[in-house]
Amino acid sequence: MKAKARIFTLALLLQAGCAVPALAAPLAVLDRNGAAVSIEPYAPNIVRVTIATDPDVARSAPGEGPNATPDAAGWTHASDNGADVFRSGDLEVRVDAQPWPSAPTMMARYFAPSLPSVSIGFAKPGGATLTRMNSWEMSPHDVSGEHTFRVGASFSTTADEHFWGLGQNQQGFADLRGRTIDCRHNYDAPEGESVCVPFMVTSKGYGIVWDNPSATTVSAGVNGKTHWQSNVGERVSFFLITGKTTDEIYAGYARLTGTTPLPPKAALGLIQSKARYETQAELLDIAKGYRARNLPLDIMVLDWFYWTALGNLDIDRSAFPDPKGMNAQLNAMGMRSLISVWPRFEKVSKNFDTLAAKGWLLHDKDGKPVDGLPIRSDRAGALIDPTVPAARKWFWSQIRDNILSQGFDWTWLDETEPDLVPDGYFYSIGSGDRYHNLFPLLHTQSVADGSAQDRPNKRNMILCRAAYLGAQRNGCLFWSSDVDATWEALQRQIPTGINAAASGMTYWSSDTGGWQYPGGAGEATTAPLVDPAGATAMAPAYKDYPELFVRWFQYNTFTPTLRIHGQRPGTALWQYGPAAEAILADTLRLRYALLPYTYAAARHAYDTGAPIMRGLFMDFPGDAQALTVKDQYMFGPAFLVAPVTRQGQTHRPVYLPKGTDWYDWWTGRKFAGGQTIEADAPIAHIPLFVRAGSVVPLGTPILSTAEKQGIAKLRAFAGANGEATLYDDDGQTNAYKTSQAGKTVVRWNDASGQVEWPAGMKRSAARPPVEVVR
């Protein structure tokens, strides 16, 4: 294939106005017997490798997702016995010499590789091996009428290496070792929706970002190697990021694909939703119900079918006669609003013909818009094509003028897989097969760019059902989609969340209680721990559903966002019965008391790229047992969370990582690390432990983040020196991007038993009291 044909992907991306990184000459493009190998540093700890049979393709820029500029500062290139060695202060890359192949033997005529051999070693400074790319592949095949290739590469692994990431996979495991992952967006995955973010971190101090948006298969640590293979491509392109800690790897990922913005503070409070509030009166009644019960609440959500037709991008005034007045009432109660906007357009909608005429819809090979899904009873609507810059701008303009103008604060971009599967069809830039996983990045970019332009001082956020490399930079709050309302589904959420966060999806959570209607008989093997009397949220036979909801709510209280949602008659806290309501109210007030802690962790995530929800591998890399734990995680720097996911369970084993002491949050009892304990788990709370040396700020009671929240006290946990960051700002504007104001670092001095404040900070009433736990 000619070079001109091979680089058409880049040309189309540029034509479409996509955010392709700036072109820069690689540090070197090497010839290995006809294989062109490009080495392109992006930072001392980040290098991109591109391999193709055509040098022009090897020199081409990355695809969508990575948006950084190459930077070879501090890198050197030397020759070593025919090998090319590239070094920085953090990384060594060795492209091995490849002798010219000899004439093939009789057997080799059948089994010799069709591509020139390429072998690349990656090591720490001084030579300690990270991994080695031992082989690469390009297998010709036709996709959607296009002559193209399957492309892939294999990397060495060690017997004790573990792997995390690759987006959202709900099969129930955290460590990916020994697993083969179908990395593609798939709403219909049997265990719950899968989402592909082709970024994987290992326990050996490196991560790989695979630069290909087509459907990809990854076998992690299988038979001594990790194998990546994508369905469509003309090159192998990947980034390797290394770091002394996992947080350094995540800082590199943020540098490469974009920082996670600090969300509005309201996003960290309670988000109340239902599928669906059918009228303005119903939505306001729920909001008033929270205030009448003195329960905290920050955001009310208006989900689907508030429109007159799918694709009209309007509000049905028969059901919502005064949306601006409705939002004013919410604001008066200290609440904000979030509204669902879909990317599909029915033929009967006022916008379909215009979009079809402009070519701004996903289409078949003849240019005809694809309407509805052949695979489910979800039959109506054509998909907007976000690879067209003008279509993205138009979409935002309609949201801005028709919906946000009515006082809604933020948007929920649903169906961002997209739900209308693009395989076999075409975007403006190429086939849906080639760009299978790209849609959520570009679609959410429409609102992110529009909000930045038209609301420059209003902090944006988007509720997003899917992701791709870099989607976090668009201000997305991700969630695990329309999961079942079962104990099994809850069990799957914990490892799913660990890997989602490990993929750079910092603000990930799940629909509290599950989205699907709780219509079964439940799984109760013992008498429900929560009396279901008075509950109206489920079918009468599902006696243990209030217990399930309580446990799910306790879990989501310790995820970055807390949202109630579901396809059930009622979802508000009091609709699970009086027994559940009392527990839920206490748990919710704890969530709000911990907002100073969570908000400081959110600021830290913006500053550093460090996830808030942290698999134990991130903080305890030297603890072999911690690497295998799939049902516990750290929430910020202090809390170890061990959710309860089984009906009737009142205790559970909890592994306390070694190297520190731990305190039971509820009782103050101290435990040595490096052991598994049987932790109490009464229905009133889940097992929750705090690392020695932690300082946890507790806020004053508030009903929403619209109120100014003070620090009621600091709770210091003795046994080690430690520190904590206190952070606050206006919670709404983008001033945080240019200011470090509002940060205070306090230190716990274990020898003196005192919390130390910054030098020069005057003693005042602003210093909260300190409660020491020993």
C-alpha positions, 0 to 999 in steps of 0.5 A: 500500500502506498504511503499516501493511502496509509496516512489517510487516517491522519489527514482525515482527522486533520480535515475533521478538526480533531485535536491531533497533537502537533506534528514534530520530528521523532527523535529517530526513525530506524530501519530494521530490514524494512520495518520503520521504527519511530522513537518519539519521547513526550517526557523523560518518563514517556516514550511513543513507539510507532512501527510500520512498513512505510516510514511516512506512516511511522512518522505520523502523529498519534490518533485521537486521545493523546493530545500532548506535544512531543518533547525530547528534552533530556533524551540522548541517542547512542549506538551500541553494537548495532543497537540504538539506545535512547536514554533519559533520566527515567527510562532507557529504550533499546531497539535491538540490531536485526541482522539481515535474514538468511535464506529460508530453510524448507520449514521456514518457507512455511513458518517464517514471519512475514514482517521484519523482526523488531525487538525493543527493550524498556528499562529503568536507568541502570538497566533493570528491565521493565518489559520487552516488545518481542514481536509485532504483527500486521495481518491483511484483511478487509473491513467495511470494504477497506483493505487494511490490517489487524495490527498487534504487538507482544510484550514480555511479562514476569511470573509475579507481574499484575495488571490493571486498567483497560477501562470498564469491565464488569466480569468481576475481577480486578487483576487482569493477569491471565485474562483476555479482555475484549476492549470495545464499547459494548452496552450489551456485555452480559455482566454489564456495559464494557468500556474500552480505555486502552491504558493498562498499568502493571505492578512493575512500574510502567503503563502502556497506552495503546494508540488505536481506537478500533476494537482491541483484544488484550491478553494480559500475562498469558503464557509469559506475554501480554498481547495487544491486537486491534481490528483495524490499522496500518501501524503499531503505535503505543506509549510507555509511561514509567514512574517510581510510584503509580502516581507518577505513571498517572501524572504521565497519563494526565500529561499525555492525554489531559488533566482531569478538571476539578468538578463543581463542588456540588458534584461531590454531594448527593445527586438525585435521579430517577428514570424518570421524573415525568413532570415538573411537579414530581421533580420538585416534590422530591427536592422539597421532600429532602429539605422537609426531612432535613436531608442534604442534597445538591443536584436534581437530575432530569432524565430522558423523555422530557422532550417532545420527540427524540432529537428535537432537543427541546422541553415538553411544556405540557409536562414541564410548563416552566423549566426556568421557574423550576430551576429557580426553585431548586436554586432557592433550596441550594440545589443545582440541576443536570439534564440528560441529552441524547445523541440520536434523532428520530425521523419525525424530529425537526432536526433529522432532515437538516442533519441528514442533508448536511451529512452529519449522521452515522451512515451506511456505505451509500450515505444513508443515515442509520436509523435505530438498532437491528440488535434490540428493540431500541429501534428509532433514531439516527446518531449524530457524527461528532467527527464533524466539527460543525456538527459538534458546534451545532449540537452544543448550540442547541443544548445551550439555546434550548435547554441550558437557557432554561436554567439547567446547570450541566448536561448528562450525555447518555448513550456515549458508547454509542448505543447505536453500534457503528461497526459496518457503518461510517463516520465522516472520517472513516468506518465505524470499525476503524473508530469503534471506541472513539465516539465518547471522546469527541461527543463529550468534547462538543459540550466541553468545548462549547461550555469553555467558550460560552461559559468560561467562568462556570465550572463544567461537568458532564455525566458520561456513560462511556470513555476513551483515552483523554475523555477525562479532560472533558470533565466527565463523571463516569458511571457503570451504566444500566446495571441490574438491581442485584447483589451480584451486580453490587459485588461486581462494582468494586473490581469494576471501579478499581479498574475504571479508576486505574484507567484514568477515569477518576470520577467513576461510580455506579447507579446506587441500587442498580438501574434495572427495575428490582422486580425479582424475589431477591436473594435473601438467605436469611431474614433481611437486615433492613425491615422492608415495611413501608418500602415502595421502591421495588416489587413486593416480593423483593424483601431484601431490596432495602438491605441491598440499597443500604449496602450499595449506598454505603459503598457509593458514599465512598466513591468519588461521586454519589448518585441515586438512579434507577428504573423503579417507582421511587428512588428517594431515600425515604422510599425504601422504608423507615428502617432504611431511611434512618441508616441512609440519612446517617450515611449521607450526613457522613458523606457531607461531613467528609466533603472537606476531605473528598474535595481536597482529594479532588484538587489533588487529582487535578494537580497530579493526576492521582486517582481518588479511588485507589486499588491497593496496588497503588499505595502498597506495591511491595505487599504481594497480598495487597496486589491480589485484593479485588473487593477493597480499595483506598479512598483518598490517602487515608481511608481503606474501604471494604464494602459489604456485598452479600445479603445478611452479612454482618462481618467480613474478612478485611486485609490490612496492608502491611507497613502501617497500622490501621484504625477502625473508623467506627470504634477507634480500635487499632490493628497492625498491618499485614494481617487479615481480620474479621471485621464487624459489618453491622447494617448501620455501616460498612468496614472502614479503616484509617491509616496511621498518621492520617489527618481527616478533616470533618466539616460542619453540617450543611444541606448542600455545597451552596452553603459555606462549610467550615471545618468542625474538627480534625481527627488525627490518627497516631502511630506515624507522622503524616500530613493532610491538605485542607482545600476550599474555593468557591466551588463553581468557577474556574479560578482554581486553574490559575490559583493555588489559593485555598490550600493549607497543608497540616502535619501530624507530628507523632512524637509531639502528638500535635498537628502542626500548622504552616509557619507564619499562620497566625493562631485564630479561631479558624484553627479547628480543634483536634481529636487524636485517636490512639 
